[in-house]
Amino acid sequence: MDITAIPIENWLQQGIFALLFVWLLFNQQKDSKAREERLMEHLNKTTDTLDTLSQRMENVSTKVDHIDTRLTKFEAKGDK
């Protein structure tokens, strides 16, 4: 089949859909990149927050252990 034998109307009709497809493809890629950047920023903020919470929980745990040790010593003195 000779490519020049295809009527110009078919070329125009198919060309419009091809251009629409290419535009949609690039638009979707741009949107996906922006969405990925926002998600990565959110993930980084969440990670930082979790690190802060983890450090605070360690501090609380250390203080509770210290209080428990002091209370155990106090109770031991009271038994004597």
Buried (B, 14 or more C-beta within 10 A) or exposed (E): EEEEEEEEEEEEEEEEEEEEEEEEEEEEEEEEEEEEEEEEEEEEEEEEEEEEEEEEEEEEEEEEEEEEEEEEEEEEEEEE
